[in-house]
């Protein structure tokens, strides 16, 4: 049996049930949107704490955020069961930008560079293979850092909400949570170093050029 709550949701008598698999979407500012396979969704934190609502089958995260100025979809985690959500380390964080095959762009690029490294190694370009492997690892590190930065903002937002429930704070007090966000933010910037990445690419290109001209 079900009942209709104040928001118009058809809620089972035993309460809201999120049916796995589920995706936890990371939004800017520390917000999180959980969407289950039965299209039940939960947004947290908000001025009401947690907001539950139903999604139509054709609704997508970009369409939901289309009219929400300032909110962006950063990425998501996939959970095949509720138990996975309680694990201290998540897996398969994917940014919202996709490659042509529909995969997470960062994951696809990392796999591609690993392939380049393998090809270079087999063609006896060992030094260049190490550089390509480093690029693949750096892409993965950037992906992990973005997730950690998002979680840092979420932690700070949840703590700010505990300290001041109404209204929802629009800025963080200078405390250990703000320091935590600052550390993760600087660490993320350190990993996103296009100049360093460019120098590695130039190293590979120069190595190939030198090898070609010497033959």
Phi and psi restraints in degrees (value plus and minus 20) as a CYANA .aco file:
   2 UNK   PHI    -149.2  -109.2
   2 UNK   PSI     144.3   184.3
   3 UNK   PHI    -155.6  -115.6
   3 UNK   PSI     139.5   179.5
   4 UNK   PHI    -121.3   -81.3
   4 UNK   PSI     105.8   145.8
   5 UNK   PHI    -107.4   -67.4
   5 UNK   PSI    -195.2  -155.2
   6 UNK   PHI     -83.2   -43.2
   6 UNK   PSI     -45.6    -5.6
   7 UNK   PHI    -108.7   -68.7
   7 UNK   PSI     -19.9    20.1
   8 UNK   PHI      68.0   108.0
   8 UNK   PSI     -10.2    29.8
   9 UNK   PHI    -102.3   -62.3
   9 UNK   PSI     122.8   162.8
  10 UNK   PHI    -107.8   -67.8
  10 UNK   PSI      81.2   121.2
  11 UNK   PHI    -121.7   -81.7
  11 UNK   PSI     110.2   150.2
  12 UNK   PHI     -80.2   -40.2
  12 UNK   PSI     132.1   172.1
  13 UNK   PHI     -76.5   -36.5
  13 UNK   PSI     -52.4   -12.4
  14 UNK   PHI    -104.1   -64.1
  14 UNK   PSI     -18.6    21.4
  15 UNK   PHI      95.8   135.8
  15 UNK   PSI    -199.3  -159.3
  16 UNK   PHI     -87.2   -47.2
  16 UNK   PSI     116.1   156.1
  17 UNK   PHI    -146.2  -106.2
  17 UNK   PSI      99.6   139.6
  18 UNK   PHI    -114.2   -74.2
  18 UNK   PSI      99.1   139.1
  19 UNK   PHI    -111.6   -71.6
  19 UNK   PSI     101.5   141.5
  20 UNK   PHI     -88.7   -48.7
  20 UNK   PSI     140.1   180.1
  21 UNK   PHI     -93.0   -53.0
  21 UNK   PSI     141.5   181.5
  22 UNK   PHI    -152.6  -112.6
  22 UNK   PSI     135.0   175.0
  23 UNK   PHI    -142.1  -102.1
  23 UNK   PSI     110.2   150.2
  24 UNK   PHI    -122.0   -82.0
  24 UNK   PSI      92.7   132.7
  25 UNK   PHI    -115.5   -75.5
  25 UNK   PSI     110.5   150.5
  26 UNK   PHI    -109.7   -69.7
  26 UNK   PSI     104.0   144.0
  27 UNK   PHI    -132.6   -92.6
  27 UNK   PSI     141.6   181.6
  28 UNK   PHI     -82.5   -42.5
  28 UNK   PSI     132.0   172.0
  29 UNK   PHI      61.1   101.1
  29 UNK   PSI     -13.8    26.2
  30 UNK   PHI      72.8   112.8
  30 UNK   PSI     -17.4    22.6
  31 UNK   PHI     -95.9   -55.9
  31 UNK   PSI     130.4   170.4
  32 UNK   PHI    -152.4  -112.4
  32 UNK   PSI     117.7   157.7
  33 UNK   PHI    -143.8  -103.8
  33 UNK   PSI      93.3   133.3
  34 UNK   PHI    -118.6   -78.6
  34 UNK   PSI     106.9   146.9
  35 UNK   PHI    -146.1  -106.1
  35 UNK   PSI     103.3   143.3
  36 UNK   PHI    -113.7   -73.7
  36 UNK   PSI     149.1   189.1
  37 UNK   PHI     -87.7   -47.7
  37 UNK   PSI     -40.5    -0.5
  38 UNK   PHI    -107.4   -67.4
  38 UNK   PSI      -8.2    31.8
  39 UNK   PHI      50.6    90.6
  39 UNK   PSI      -4.9    35.1
  40 UNK   PHI    -102.1   -62.1
  40 UNK   PSI     115.0   155.0
  41 UNK   PHI    -146.5  -106.5
  41 UNK   PSI     132.9   172.9
  42 UNK   PHI    -157.8  -117.8
  42 UNK   PSI     105.4   145.4
  43 UNK   PHI    -125.4   -85.4
  43 UNK   PSI     111.6   151.6
  44 UNK   PHI    -171.2  -131.2
  44 UNK   PSI     135.1   175.1
  45 UNK   PHI    -100.6   -60.6
  45 UNK   PSI     141.2   181.2
  46 UNK   PHI    -160.9  -120.9
  46 UNK   PSI    -195.0  -155.0
  47 UNK   PHI     -83.1   -43.1
  47 UNK   PSI     -45.0    -5.0
  48 UNK   PHI    -115.8   -75.8
  48 UNK   PSI     -14.0    26.0
  49 UNK   PHI      72.1   112.1
  49 UNK   PSI    -102.1   -62.1
  50 UNK   PHI    -148.4  -108.4
  50 UNK   PSI     116.6   156.6
  51 UNK   PHI    -135.1   -95.1
  51 UNK   PSI     105.3   145.3
  52 UNK   PHI    -127.0   -87.0
  52 UNK   PSI     120.5   160.5
  53 UNK   PHI    -178.8  -138.8
  53 UNK   PSI     142.9   182.9
  54 UNK   PHI    -120.4   -80.4
  54 UNK   PSI     126.6   166.6
  55 UNK   PHI    -133.0   -93.0
  55 UNK   PSI     124.0   164.0
  56 UNK   PHI     -92.9   -52.9
  56 UNK   PSI     142.7   182.7
  57 UNK   PHI     -82.8   -42.8
  57 UNK   PSI     -50.6   -10.6
  58 UNK   PHI    -114.9   -74.9
  58 UNK   PSI     -18.9    21.1
  59 UNK   PHI     -93.8   -53.8
  59 UNK   PSI     121.3   161.3
  60 UNK   PHI    -146.9  -106.9
  60 UNK   PSI     144.6   184.6
  61 UNK   PHI     -82.7   -42.7
  61 UNK   PSI     -65.8   -25.8
  62 UNK   PHI     -77.7   -37.7
  62 UNK   PSI     -57.8   -17.8
  63 UNK   PHI     -88.7   -48.7
  63 UNK   PSI     -53.2   -13.2
  64 UNK   PHI     -87.9   -47.9
  64 UNK   PSI     -54.7   -14.7
  65 UNK   PHI    -110.7   -70.7
  65 UNK   PSI     -24.0    16.0
  66 UNK   PHI     -75.9   -35.9
  66 UNK   PSI     -58.7   -18.7
  67 UNK   PHI    -123.3   -83.3
  67 UNK   PSI     -11.6    28.4
  68 UNK   PHI    -119.9   -79.9
  68 UNK   PSI      72.2   112.2
  69 UNK   PHI     -81.3   -41.3
  69 UNK   PSI     112.0   152.0
  70 UNK   PHI      71.4   111.4
  70 UNK   PSI     -33.4     6.6
  71 UNK   PHI    -114.9   -74.9
  71 UNK   PSI     114.1   154.1
  72 UNK   PHI    -151.5  -111.5
  72 UNK   PSI     131.0   171.0
  73 UNK   PHI    -110.7   -70.7
  73 UNK   PSI      97.3   137.3
  74 UNK   PHI    -107.7   -67.7
  74 UNK   PSI     -66.5   -26.5
  75 UNK   PHI     157.2   197.2
  75 UNK   PSI    -190.5  -150.5
  76 UNK   PHI    -174.5  -134.5
  76 UNK   PSI     139.2   179.2
  77 UNK   PHI    -133.7   -93.7
  77 UNK   PSI     124.5   164.5
  78 UNK   PHI    -126.7   -86.7
  78 UNK   PSI     109.7   149.7
  79 UNK   PHI    -143.1  -103.1
  79 UNK   PSI     100.5   140.5
  80 UNK   PHI    -101.4   -61.4
  80 UNK   PSI     -35.9     4.1
  81 UNK   PHI    -170.1  -130.1
  81 UNK   PSI     142.6   182.6
  82 UNK   PHI     -86.3   -46.3
  82 UNK   PSI     -51.1   -11.1
  83 UNK   PHI     -82.1   -42.1
  83 UNK   PSI     -54.5   -14.5
  84 UNK   PHI     -83.6   -43.6
  84 UNK   PSI     -45.9    -5.9
  85 UNK   PHI     -92.7   -52.7
  85 UNK   PSI     -38.6     1.4
  86 UNK   PHI    -113.4   -73.4
  86 UNK   PSI     -25.8    14.2
  87 UNK   PHI     -90.2   -50.2
  87 UNK   PSI     123.4   163.4
  88 UNK   PHI     -87.0   -47.0
  88 UNK   PSI     -44.7    -4.7
  89 UNK   PHI    -142.2  -102.2
  89 UNK   PSI     107.4   147.4
  90 UNK   PHI    -109.6   -69.6
  90 UNK   PSI     149.3   189.3
  91 UNK   PHI    -153.1  -113.1
  91 UNK   PSI     141.3   181.3
  92 UNK   PHI      38.0    78.0
  92 UNK   PSI      23.9    63.9
  93 UNK   PHI     -89.0   -49.0
  93 UNK   PSI     109.6   149.6
  94 UNK   PHI    -145.4  -105.4
  94 UNK   PSI     111.5   151.5
  95 UNK   PHI     -92.2   -52.2
  95 UNK   PSI     142.4   182.4
  96 UNK   PHI     -94.3   -54.3
  96 UNK   PSI     -38.3     1.7
  97 UNK   PHI    -101.4   -61.4
  97 UNK   PSI     108.9   148.9
  98 UNK   PHI    -129.7   -89.7
  98 UNK   PSI     133.0   173.0
  99 UNK   PHI     -98.9   -58.9
  99 UNK   PSI     156.9   196.9
 100 UNK   PHI     -81.7   -41.7
 100 UNK   PSI     -48.7    -8.7
 101 UNK   PHI    -105.5   -65.5
 101 UNK   PSI     -16.3    23.7
 102 UNK   PHI      70.2   110.2
 102 UNK   PSI     -25.9    14.1
 103 UNK   PHI     -95.5   -55.5
 103 UNK   PSI     144.9   184.9
 104 UNK   PHI     -77.5   -37.5
 104 UNK   PSI     108.4   148.4
 105 UNK   PHI     -79.0   -39.0
 105 UNK   PSI     -63.1   -23.1
 106 UNK   PHI     -84.2   -44.2
 106 UNK   PSI     -63.8   -23.8
 107 UNK   PHI     -83.4   -43.4
 107 UNK   PSI     -61.5   -21.5
 108 UNK   PHI     -83.7   -43.7
 108 UNK   PSI     -61.0   -21.0
 109 UNK   PHI     -86.5   -46.5
 109 UNK   PSI     -59.4   -19.4
 110 UNK   PHI     -82.2   -42.2
 110 UNK   PSI     -64.3   -24.3
 111 UNK   PHI     -83.0   -43.0
 111 UNK   PSI     -60.3   -20.3
 112 UNK   PHI     -83.7   -43.7
 112 UNK   PSI     -62.1   -22.1
 113 UNK   PHI     -90.5   -50.5
 113 UNK   PSI     -51.8   -11.8
 114 UNK   PHI     -83.3   -43.3
 114 UNK   PSI     -57.2   -17.2
 115 UNK   PHI     -85.3   -45.3
 115 UNK   PSI     -60.3   -20.3
 116 UNK   PHI     -81.7   -41.7
 116 UNK   PSI     -63.0   -23.0
 117 UNK   PHI     -81.7   -41.7
 117 UNK   PSI     -61.9   -21.9
 118 UNK   PHI     -83.7   -43.7
 118 UNK   PSI     -62.8   -22.8
 119 UNK   PHI     -85.1   -45.1
 119 UNK   PSI     -60.6   -20.6
 120 UNK   PHI     -85.3   -45.3
 120 UNK   PSI     -59.8   -19.8
 121 UNK   PHI     -84.3   -44.3
 121 UNK   PSI     -62.3   -22.3
 122 UNK   PHI     -88.5   -48.5
 122 UNK   PSI     -45.1    -5.1
 123 UNK   PHI    -116.1   -76.1
 123 UNK   PSI       0.5    40.5
 124 UNK   PHI      43.8    83.8
 124 UNK   PSI       3.7    43.7
 125 UNK   PHI    -118.3   -78.3
 125 UNK   PSI      45.0    85.0
 126 UNK   PHI     -79.1   -39.1
 126 UNK   PSI     -62.5   -22.5
 127 UNK   PHI     -84.2   -44.2
 127 UNK   PSI     -63.8   -23.8
 128 UNK   PHI     -89.0   -49.0
 128 UNK   PSI     -51.3   -11.3
 129 UNK   PHI     -83.3   -43.3
 129 UNK   PSI     -58.0   -18.0
 130 UNK   PHI     -85.1   -45.1
 130 UNK   PSI     -58.8   -18.8
 131 UNK   PHI     -85.4   -45.4
 131 UNK   PSI     -63.8   -23.8
 132 UNK   PHI     -83.1   -43.1
 132 UNK   PSI     -58.5   -18.5
 133 UNK   PHI     -83.9   -43.9
 133 UNK   PSI     -59.0   -19.0
 134 UNK   PHI     -83.5   -43.5
 134 UNK   PSI     -60.6   -20.6
 135 UNK   PHI     -83.3   -43.3
 135 UNK   PSI     -64.0   -24.0
 136 UNK   PHI     -79.6   -39.6
 136 UNK   PSI     -62.9   -22.9
 137 UNK   PHI     -87.5   -47.5
 137 UNK   PSI     -56.4   -16.4
 138 UNK   PHI     -86.0   -46.0
 138 UNK   PSI     -58.8   -18.8
 139 UNK   PHI     -81.9   -41.9
 139 UNK   PSI     -64.1   -24.1
 140 UNK   PHI     -83.6   -43.6
 140 UNK   PSI     -59.3   -19.3
 141 UNK   PHI     -84.2   -44.2
 141 UNK   PSI     -60.6   -20.6
 142 UNK   PHI     -82.3   -42.3
 142 UNK   PSI     -59.6   -19.6
 143 UNK   PHI     -82.8   -42.8
 143 UNK   PSI     -65.6   -25.6
 144 UNK   PHI     -85.9   -45.9
 144 UNK   PSI     -57.9   -17.9
 145 UNK   PHI     -86.7   -46.7
 145 UNK   PSI     -57.9   -17.9
 146 UNK   PHI     -83.5   -43.5
 146 UNK   PSI     -60.6   -20.6
 147 UNK   PHI     -83.2   -43.2
 147 UNK   PSI     -63.8   -23.8
 148 UNK   PHI     -85.3   -45.3
 148 UNK   PSI     -56.9   -16.9
 149 UNK   PHI     -85.3   -45.3
 149 UNK   PSI     -61.4   -21.4
 150 UNK   PHI     -81.4   -41.4
 150 UNK   PSI     -62.8   -22.8
 151 UNK   PHI     -87.0   -47.0
 151 UNK   PSI     -52.8   -12.8
 152 UNK   PHI     -85.3   -45.3
 152 UNK   PSI     -63.7   -23.7
 153 UNK   PHI     -82.5   -42.5
 153 UNK   PSI     -59.4   -19.4
 154 UNK   PHI     -84.2   -44.2
 154 UNK   PSI     -62.9   -22.9
 155 UNK   PHI     -81.0   -41.0
 155 UNK   PSI     -65.1   -25.1
 156 UNK   PHI     -84.8   -44.8
 156 UNK   PSI     -58.5   -18.5
 157 UNK   PHI     -87.7   -47.7
 157 UNK   PSI     -61.8   -21.8
 158 UNK   PHI     -84.0   -44.0
 158 UNK   PSI     -60.7   -20.7
 159 UNK   PHI     -87.8   -47.8
 159 UNK   PSI     -60.5   -20.5
 160 UNK   PHI     -82.4   -42.4
 160 UNK   PSI     -56.8   -16.8
 161 UNK   PHI     -87.1   -47.1
 161 UNK   PSI     -56.2   -16.2
 162 UNK   PHI     -84.3   -44.3
 162 UNK   PSI     -57.9   -17.9
 163 UNK   PHI     -96.9   -56.9
 163 UNK   PSI     -48.7    -8.7
 164 UNK   PHI    -167.0  -127.0
 164 UNK   PSI      71.3   111.3
 165 UNK   PHI     -88.8   -48.8
 165 UNK   PSI     -59.4   -19.4
 166 UNK   PHI    -154.2  -114.2
 166 UNK   PSI     107.7   147.7
 167 UNK   PHI     -99.0   -59.0
 167 UNK   PSI     152.0   192.0
 168 UNK   PHI     -84.3   -44.3
 168 UNK   PSI     106.3   146.3
 169 UNK   PHI     -80.6   -40.6
 169 UNK   PSI     120.7   160.7
 170 UNK   PHI    -124.3   -84.3
 170 UNK   PSI     -13.9    26.1
 171 UNK   PHI    -173.2  -133.2
 171 UNK   PSI     138.1   178.1
 172 UNK   PHI    -116.1   -76.1
 172 UNK   PSI     117.9   157.9
 173 UNK   PHI     -93.4   -53.4
 173 UNK   PSI     127.5   167.5
 174 UNK   PHI     -91.5   -51.5
 174 UNK   PSI      76.5   116.5
 175 UNK   PHI    -166.2  -126.2
 175 UNK   PSI    -185.9  -145.9
 176 UNK   PHI     -84.5   -44.5
 176 UNK   PSI     -48.1    -8.1
 177 UNK   PHI     -93.2   -53.2
 177 UNK   PSI     -60.1   -20.1
 178 UNK   PHI     -84.8   -44.8
 178 UNK   PSI     -58.8   -18.8
 179 UNK   PHI     -83.9   -43.9
 179 UNK   PSI     -59.1   -19.1
 180 UNK   PHI     -81.2   -41.2
 180 UNK   PSI     -64.7   -24.7
 181 UNK   PHI     -82.5   -42.5
 181 UNK   PSI     -63.1   -23.1
 182 UNK   PHI     -81.5   -41.5
 182 UNK   PSI     -60.5   -20.5
 183 UNK   PHI     -83.9   -43.9
 183 UNK   PSI     -67.1   -27.1
 184 UNK   PHI     -86.0   -46.0
 184 UNK   PSI     -55.7   -15.7
 185 UNK   PHI     -84.6   -44.6
 185 UNK   PSI     -65.9   -25.9
 186 UNK   PHI     -87.2   -47.2
 186 UNK   PSI     -57.3   -17.3
 187 UNK   PHI     -85.1   -45.1
 187 UNK   PSI     -56.5   -16.5
 188 UNK   PHI     -85.8   -45.8
 188 UNK   PSI     -65.1   -25.1
 189 UNK   PHI     -81.6   -41.6
 189 UNK   PSI     -55.6   -15.6
 190 UNK   PHI     -85.1   -45.1
 190 UNK   PSI     -53.8   -13.8
 191 UNK   PHI     -98.0   -58.0
 191 UNK   PSI     -50.6   -10.6
 192 UNK   PHI    -107.1   -67.1
 192 UNK   PSI      59.8    99.8
 193 UNK   PHI    -138.3   -98.3
 193 UNK   PSI      64.9   104.9
 194 UNK   PHI     -80.2   -40.2
 194 UNK   PSI     -52.4   -12.4
 195 UNK   PHI     -84.9   -44.9
 195 UNK   PSI     -62.6   -22.6
 196 UNK   PHI     -85.4   -45.4
 196 UNK   PSI     -62.2   -22.2
 197 UNK   PHI     -80.8   -40.8
 197 UNK   PSI     -61.8   -21.8
 198 UNK   PHI     -84.6   -44.6
 198 UNK   PSI     -58.2   -18.2
 199 UNK   PHI     -86.0   -46.0
 199 UNK   PSI     -54.7   -14.7
 200 UNK   PHI     -86.3   -46.3
 200 UNK   PSI     -63.0   -23.0
 201 UNK   PHI     -82.6   -42.6
 201 UNK   PSI     -60.7   -20.7
 202 UNK   PHI     -84.4   -44.4
 202 UNK   PSI     -54.7   -14.7
 203 UNK   PHI     -82.2   -42.2
 203 UNK   PSI     -64.2   -24.2
 204 UNK   PHI     -85.3   -45.3
 204 UNK   PSI     -67.2   -27.2
 205 UNK   PHI     -82.0   -42.0
 205 UNK   PSI     -63.2   -23.2
 206 UNK   PHI     -84.8   -44.8
 206 UNK   PSI     -59.4   -19.4
 207 UNK   PHI     -83.0   -43.0
 207 UNK   PSI     -62.5   -22.5
 208 UNK   PHI     -86.3   -46.3
 208 UNK   PSI     -60.6   -20.6
 209 UNK   PHI     -83.2   -43.2
 209 UNK   PSI     -64.2   -24.2
 210 UNK   PHI     -84.9   -44.9
 210 UNK   PSI     -59.6   -19.6
 211 UNK   PHI     -85.9   -45.9
 211 UNK   PSI     -61.1   -21.1
 212 UNK   PHI     -84.0   -44.0
 212 UNK   PSI     -64.1   -24.1
 213 UNK   PHI     -92.8   -52.8
 213 UNK   PSI     -43.2    -3.2
 214 UNK   PHI    -101.1   -61.1
 214 UNK   PSI     -34.2     5.8
